[in-house]
Amino acid sequence: MLSRRLVLGGLGAVALARPAFAHRLARTETEVRIDPDGTVGVVHVYHVQDAQVALYKAGLINRPDLGRLRARATLALYTDRNFTLSDATGPVALDIIGSEIEGDSIYVYQEGRVSRDGPGGPLTIDARMLRDLVHDQRNSVNVVRGGRTVTLDFSGEGGPKTVD
Protein backbone atom coordinates (compact mmCIF):
# COMPACT_ATOMS: atom_id res chain seq x y z
CA MET A 1 0.00 0.00 0.00
CA LEU A 2 2.80 2.40 0.90
CA SER A 3 4.56 1.88 -2.44
CA ARG A 4 1.35 2.54 -4.37
CA ARG A 5 0.91 5.88 -2.51
CA LEU A 6 4.50 6.81 -3.29
CA VAL A 7 4.03 6.01 -6.98
CA LEU A 8 0.74 7.91 -7.21
CA GLY A 9 2.16 10.81 -5.21
CA GLY A 10 5.25 10.86 -7.41
CA LEU A 11 3.15 10.89 -10.58
CA GLY A 12 1.10 13.76 -9.16
CA ALA A 13 4.26 15.73 -8.40
CA VAL A 14 5.57 15.10 -11.92
CA ALA A 15 2.26 16.23 -13.42
CA LEU A 16 2.36 19.44 -11.38
CA ALA A 17 6.01 20.09 -12.22
CA ARG A 18 5.56 19.67 -15.98
CA PRO A 19 5.55 22.94 -17.89
CA ALA A 20 2.26 23.88 -19.47
CA PHE A 21 2.31 23.47 -23.22
CA ALA A 22 0.20 26.39 -24.32
CA HIS A 23 -0.04 27.87 -27.79
CA ARG A 24 2.38 30.77 -28.14
CA LEU A 25 0.62 33.91 -29.32
CA ALA A 26 1.38 35.19 -32.81
CA ARG A 27 2.73 38.58 -31.76
CA THR A 28 5.07 41.27 -33.03
CA GLU A 29 6.51 43.90 -30.70
CA THR A 30 7.52 47.32 -32.01
CA GLU A 31 9.17 50.24 -30.26
CA VAL A 32 8.93 53.74 -31.71
CA ARG A 33 11.34 56.07 -29.93
CA ILE A 34 11.05 59.79 -30.64
CA ASP A 35 13.87 62.03 -29.49
CA PRO A 36 13.34 65.73 -28.66
CA ASP A 37 15.10 66.72 -31.92
CA GLY A 38 12.50 64.78 -33.96
CA THR A 39 14.64 61.73 -34.74
CA VAL A 40 12.57 58.55 -34.85
CA GLY A 41 14.02 55.10 -34.23
CA VAL A 42 11.81 52.07 -34.86
CA VAL A 43 12.60 48.48 -33.88
CA HIS A 44 10.26 45.66 -34.89
CA VAL A 45 10.71 42.28 -33.18
CA TYR A 46 9.24 39.17 -34.81
CA HIS A 47 9.43 35.57 -33.66
CA VAL A 48 11.66 34.01 -36.35
CA GLN A 49 9.51 30.93 -36.92
CA ASP A 50 6.27 32.92 -37.18
CA ALA A 51 7.72 35.34 -39.70
CA GLN A 52 9.47 32.80 -41.89
CA VAL A 53 6.50 30.43 -42.05
CA ALA A 54 4.06 33.27 -42.83
CA LEU A 55 6.27 34.76 -45.55
CA TYR A 56 6.91 31.33 -47.06
CA LYS A 57 3.21 30.37 -47.12
CA ALA A 58 2.43 33.72 -48.75
CA GLY A 59 5.02 33.02 -51.45
CA LEU A 60 7.18 35.99 -50.49
CA ILE A 61 10.26 33.84 -49.80
CA ASN A 62 11.09 30.56 -51.56
CA ARG A 63 11.85 28.56 -48.40
CA PRO A 64 11.01 29.05 -44.71
CA ASP A 65 14.44 30.38 -43.75
CA LEU A 66 15.18 33.97 -42.73
CA GLY A 67 18.87 33.19 -42.25
CA ARG A 68 19.62 34.37 -45.78
CA LEU A 69 20.16 38.08 -46.45
CA ARG A 70 17.63 38.16 -49.31
CA ALA A 71 14.92 36.66 -47.08
CA ARG A 72 15.63 39.17 -44.29
CA ALA A 73 15.51 41.97 -46.86
CA THR A 74 12.12 40.68 -47.99
CA LEU A 75 10.88 40.82 -44.39
CA ALA A 76 12.27 44.36 -43.98
CA LEU A 77 10.54 45.54 -47.18
CA TYR A 78 7.31 43.80 -46.14
CA THR A 79 7.55 45.56 -42.75
CA ASP A 80 8.11 48.91 -44.46
CA ARG A 81 4.91 48.44 -46.52
CA ASN A 82 2.86 47.33 -43.52
CA PHE A 83 3.92 49.81 -40.83
CA THR A 84 3.04 53.48 -41.16
CA LEU A 85 3.70 56.48 -38.96
CA SER A 86 2.23 59.93 -39.56
CA ASP A 87 2.56 63.21 -37.72
CA ALA A 88 0.55 66.45 -38.05
CA THR A 89 2.04 67.15 -41.50
CA GLY A 90 1.51 63.69 -43.00
CA PRO A 91 3.36 60.40 -43.42
CA VAL A 92 6.81 60.12 -41.85
CA ALA A 93 9.37 58.62 -44.24
CA LEU A 94 11.08 55.71 -42.51
CA ASP A 95 14.30 54.30 -43.95
CA ILE A 96 15.17 50.64 -43.48
CA ILE A 97 18.43 50.41 -41.58
CA GLY A 98 18.73 46.63 -41.52
CA SER A 99 17.69 43.41 -39.86
CA GLU A 100 19.32 40.73 -37.74
CA ILE A 101 18.49 37.45 -36.06
CA GLU A 102 19.26 36.93 -32.41
CA GLY A 103 18.03 33.72 -30.81
CA ASP A 104 14.35 33.16 -31.62
CA SER A 105 13.81 36.79 -32.66
CA ILE A 106 14.39 38.75 -35.82
CA TYR A 107 14.80 42.51 -35.55
CA VAL A 108 13.97 44.99 -38.31
CA TYR A 109 15.31 48.53 -37.83
CA GLN A 110 13.98 51.77 -39.31
CA GLU A 111 14.68 55.42 -38.74
CA GLY A 112 13.22 58.75 -39.82
CA ARG A 113 12.37 62.22 -38.61
CA VAL A 114 9.04 63.73 -37.58
CA SER A 115 8.19 67.33 -38.44
CA ARG A 116 9.21 70.18 -36.16
CA ASP A 117 5.86 69.87 -34.34
CA GLY A 118 5.98 66.04 -34.37
CA PRO A 119 8.09 65.32 -31.29
CA GLY A 120 5.23 66.41 -29.03
CA GLY A 121 2.27 66.42 -31.41
CA PRO A 122 -0.20 63.67 -32.27
CA LEU A 123 1.07 60.61 -34.12
CA THR A 124 -0.97 58.12 -36.11
CA ILE A 125 0.33 54.57 -36.39
CA ASP A 126 -0.84 51.53 -38.30
CA ALA A 127 0.88 48.20 -37.62
CA ARG A 128 -0.47 45.67 -40.12
CA MET A 129 2.56 43.35 -40.10
CA LEU A 130 1.55 39.69 -40.57
CA ARG A 131 -2.11 40.50 -39.89
CA ASP A 132 -2.84 39.80 -43.56
CA LEU A 133 -1.07 36.43 -43.32
CA VAL A 134 -1.78 35.09 -39.80
CA HIS A 135 -5.42 35.05 -38.66
CA ASP A 136 -4.72 35.61 -34.92
CA GLN A 137 -1.75 37.95 -35.30
CA ARG A 138 -1.41 40.75 -32.74
CA ASN A 139 0.97 43.67 -32.93
CA SER A 140 1.97 45.74 -29.94
CA VAL A 141 3.57 49.17 -30.51
CA ASN A 142 5.25 51.07 -27.68
CA VAL A 143 5.66 54.77 -28.42
CA VAL A 144 8.40 56.27 -26.24
CA ARG A 145 8.82 60.06 -26.09
CA GLY A 146 9.32 62.68 -23.44
CA GLY A 147 9.94 60.07 -20.74
CA ARG A 148 6.50 58.53 -21.34
CA THR A 149 5.53 55.23 -22.98
CA VAL A 150 2.15 54.60 -24.60
CA THR A 151 1.24 51.11 -25.84
CA LEU A 152 -1.05 50.50 -28.80
CA ASP A 153 -2.40 47.05 -29.67
CA PHE A 154 -3.44 46.06 -33.19
CA SER A 155 -5.34 42.94 -34.23
CA GLY A 156 -7.87 41.72 -36.72
CA GLU A 157 -9.17 44.28 -39.17
CA GLY A 158 -8.47 47.26 -36.87
CA GLY A 159 -7.01 50.33 -38.50
CA PRO A 160 -4.70 53.17 -37.53
CA LYS A 161 -4.54 54.52 -33.98
CA THR A 162 -3.54 57.96 -32.72
CA VAL A 163 -1.30 58.88 -29.80
CA ASP A 164 -1.38 62.41 -28.39
C-alpha positions, 0 to 999 in steps of 0.5 A: 500500500505504501509503495502505491501511494509513493508512486501515485504521489510521485506521478502527481508531483511530476504532473504538477512540475511539468511545464504547461504546453500552451499555444504561443501567441502570434505577436510582433513587438515594435518600439517607436522612440522619438527624441526631442530633436524629432529623430525617430528610431523604430525596432520591430521584433518578430518571432523568427519561426512565425515570420518565416512560415508566414512569408513562405506560405504567402510566397514571399520567400522561396523557403522558410528560412530567414537566415539568408540576407535576401529573405531578411531583406524581404521581411524588412521591405514587407515591414516597411509596406505594412507599418506606417507612422504619420505626424501632423504634417503627414506620413513620416518617411522611414528608412530601413536600416537593416535586420538581424536574427538573435536567438528566436527573434528577428529585428527589423530597424527603421529610422526617420524624422518627424516634423518640427511639431511632431516630437510632441504632437499627435502621431498616427500609427498603423501596424499591419505586419503579418495580420494579412497572413496570420489570422490571430496575429497581434501587434503591440507598438510602444511609443516612447517620447518625453519620458512617457511610454504609450502602448497601442495594440493592433489585431484583426481588421483594426485600422490606424490609432492615434497617440497624443 
